[in-house]
């Protein structure tokens, strides 16, 4: 698994917003603690440069005094995230004890082990459309697919940012799938018309998971037959 350092504040804001909105579990590791404490991100304000966490169980231990540092660990759509922050103060948030800390300067993202991906050749009929919050429809070409997400080629001028969530609609060999995706990776080459994106599915129903599994198996069988025909 590879670590990626993220210092772009817009991208960090998107990641933190996703963690808060989906209420992904959070762990807080104080500098002097031997093990992290469970918590939850309650609020984040990039303008004020502050985060608010649900108070850890050992709030009164003295480990969270103003100015003390800690590491925040969480996950977001297939990636493990961690960052360091400093405690500003303890306070009450909506009637409950909470911990107010500084906004991070950078975030470390570690992509989890990827599920097996089947490549989608140009000989396979496929369609991909992405829809952003502004109502833009962005078309692309699928290049691989797995149970956790897909890779695609998109026009390099498309208004996309790594870390954002989008609605997607894809169709492969007559099978359609509409779901929300998290844009986990975006690579823009120095030259050429297209950029490459990596997307993770965020909300698949059991029916969609079954549909996707059958589709991947069909694509695998096609790839095996094509390889045998070439040999």
C-alpha positions in Angstrom: 0.0 0.0 0.0 1.3 3.4 -1.0 1.2 6.6 1.1 0.3 9.8 -0.7 0.8 13.2 0.9 -2.0 15.7 0.3 -1.3 19.4 1.0 -3.8 21.0 -1.4 -6.3 22.7 1.0 -9.2 22.3 -1.3 -8.7 18.6 -1.6 -8.2 18.3 2.2 -11.5 20.2 2.7 -13.3 17.7 0.4 -11.9 14.7 2.3 -12.8 16.1 5.7 -16.3 17.0 4.5 -16.8 13.4 3.3 -15.6 12.0 6.6 -18.0 14.2 8.5 -21.0 13.8 6.2 -20.7 10.0 6.1 -19.8 9.8 9.8 -16.8 7.5 9.1 -15.3 6.2 12.4 -12.4 8.3 13.7 -9.5 7.4 16.2 -7.5 9.9 18.1 -4.0 9.0 19.2 -2.6 11.5 21.8 1.2 11.9 21.8 1.5 10.3 25.2 -1.1 7.5 24.7 -0.3 3.9 23.8 -3.5 3.3 21.9 -6.0 5.4 20.0 -9.4 6.4 21.4 -12.6 6.2 19.3 -14.2 9.4 18.3 -16.3 11.1 15.6 -15.7 14.3 13.5 -18.6 16.6 14.5 -17.7 19.7 12.5 -14.9 21.2 10.3 -14.4 24.8 9.3 -11.5 25.5 6.9 -12.1 29.2 7.1 -11.5 29.3 10.8 -9.0 26.5 10.6 -10.7 24.3 13.1 -12.1 20.8 13.6 -14.4 19.6 16.4 -14.3 16.0 17.6 -16.5 14.1 19.9 -14.6 14.0 23.3 -12.5 10.8 23.8 -13.2 8.7 26.8 -10.0 9.7 28.5 -10.7 13.5 28.0 -9.7 14.1 31.7 -6.4 12.3 31.5 -4.4 15.5 30.8 -3.4 14.2 27.3 -5.6 16.8 25.5 -4.5 20.0 27.2 -4.4 23.1 24.9 -1.3 22.9 22.7 -0.9 19.2 22.9 -0.7 17.2 19.7 -2.4 14.1 18.5 -2.8 12.0 15.3 -6.2 11.6 13.7 -6.9 8.3 11.9 -9.9 7.5 9.8 -10.9 6.1 6.4 -12.8 7.5 3.4 -14.0 5.5 0.4 -11.3 2.9 0.2 -8.4 4.9 1.6 -7.0 5.2 5.1 -6.4 8.8 6.2 -4.2 10.2 8.9 -3.0 13.6 9.9 -1.5 15.5 12.9 -3.3 18.3 14.7 -3.0 20.4 17.9 -5.6 20.8 20.5 -7.1 24.3 20.9 -9.4 23.7 23.8 -12.2 21.5 25.1 -15.8 22.8 24.8 -19.4 21.8 24.7 -20.9 21.0 21.3 -24.6 20.7 21.1 -24.7 19.9 24.8 -21.9 17.3 24.7 -18.2 17.5 25.6 -16.0 18.0 22.5 -12.5 18.6 21.5 -11.6 21.6 19.3 -8.3 21.2 17.3 -6.5 23.0 14.5 -7.1 22.3 10.8 -4.4 20.0 9.3 -1.7 21.4 7.0 -1.5 18.1 5.2 -3.1 14.6 5.1 -1.6 11.2 4.4 -3.7 8.9 2.3 -3.0 5.2 2.1 -4.9 3.3 -0.6 -6.0 -0.1 0.6 -5.2 -3.2 -1.3 -7.1 -3.0 -4.6 -9.6 -5.6 -5.6 -8.9 -7.6 -8.7 -9.6 -5.4 -11.8 -10.6 -6.7 -15.2 -9.5 -4.6 -18.1 -12.1 -3.4 -20.6 -10.7 -3.5 -24.1 -11.8 -1.1 -26.8 -13.6 -4.0 -28.5 -16.2 -4.1 -25.6 -19.2 -1.8 -25.9 -19.1 0.6 -22.8 -20.5 4.0 -21.8 -19.6 6.2 -18.9 -21.1 9.5 -17.7 -20.3 11.5 -14.6 -22.5 14.2 -13.2 -21.2 17.0 -10.8 -23.1 19.3 -8.5 -23.2 22.0 -11.2 -25.1 19.7 -13.5 -22.3 19.1 -15.9 -22.4 15.8 -17.7 -18.9 14.4 -18.3 -18.4 11.5 -20.7 -15.4 9.1 -20.6 -14.2 5.6 -21.6 -13.9 2.8 -19.1 -10.6 1.0 -19.0 -11.0 -1.3 -16.0 -13.6 -2.4 -13.5 -13.6 -4.2 -10.1 -16.1 -4.8 -7.3 -14.8 -1.6 -5.6 -14.6 0.9 -8.5 -13.3 1.6 -12.0 -10.6 3.4 -14.0 -11.5 5.6 -16.9 -10.1 8.1 -19.5 -11.7 11.5 -19.3 -11.0 14.7 -21.4 -8.3 16.5 -19.6 -10.3 19.8 -19.6 -13.1 18.2 -17.5 -13.8 20.1 -14.2 -12.9 17.3 -11.9 -11.0 17.3 -8.5 -9.6 14.3 -6.7 -11.6 13.7 -3.5 -15.0 14.8 -4.7 -18.1 12.7 -4.9 -20.1 12.4 -8.2 -23.1 10.6 -9.5 -22.2 8.1 -12.3 -23.9 6.1 -14.9 -22.1 3.3 -16.7 -23.1 0.6 -19.2 -21.0 -2.4 -20.3 -22.2 -5.0 -22.8 -25.8 -4.1 -22.1 -25.6 -4.0 -18.3 -26.3 -0.6 -16.7 -25.3 0.7 -13.3 -26.0 4.0 -11.7 -24.4 4.9 -8.4 -22.4 7.4 -6.4 -18.6 7.4 -6.8 -15.6 8.9 -4.9 -12.9 10.2 -7.2 -9.9 8.7 -5.5 -7.2 9.4 -8.1 -6.7 11.8 -10.9 -3.7 11.9 -13.1 -3.2 14.6 -15.8 -0.3 13.8 -18.2 2.0 16.5 -19.6 0.7 15.7 -23.1 -2.3 14.2 -24.7 -6.0 14.7 -24.7 -7.1 12.5 -21.8 -6.5 12.3 -18.1 -6.9 9.0 -16.1 -9.2 8.8 -13.1 -9.7 6.2 -10.5 -13.1 6.0 -8.9 -14.5 4.0 -5.9 -18.1 3.0 -5.5 -19.6 4.4 -2.3 -23.2 3.2 -2.2 -23.9 -0.1 -3.9 -27.1 -1.9 -3.1 -27.0 -5.7 -2.7 -28.7 -6.0 -6.0 -26.1 -3.8 -7.7 -23.2 -5.8 -6.0 -24.7 -9.0 -7.4 -25.1 -7.4 -10.8 -21.5 -6.1 -10.8 -20.1 -9.5 -9.8 -21.9 -11.2 -12.7 -20.7 -8.5 -15.1 -17.0 -8.9 -13.9 -17.2 -12.7 -14.3 -18.5 -12.3 -17.8 -15.7 -9.8 -18.7 -13.1 -12.2 -17.2 -14.4 -15.1 -19.3 -14.3 -12.9 -22.4 -10.7 -11.9 -21.6 -9.7 -15.6 -21.1 -11.3 -16.5 -24.4 -9.5 -13.6 -26.2 -6.2 -14.6 -24.7 -6.7 -18.3 -25.8 -7.6 -17.1 -29.3 -4.3 -15.2 -29.6 -2.1 -18.0 -28.4 
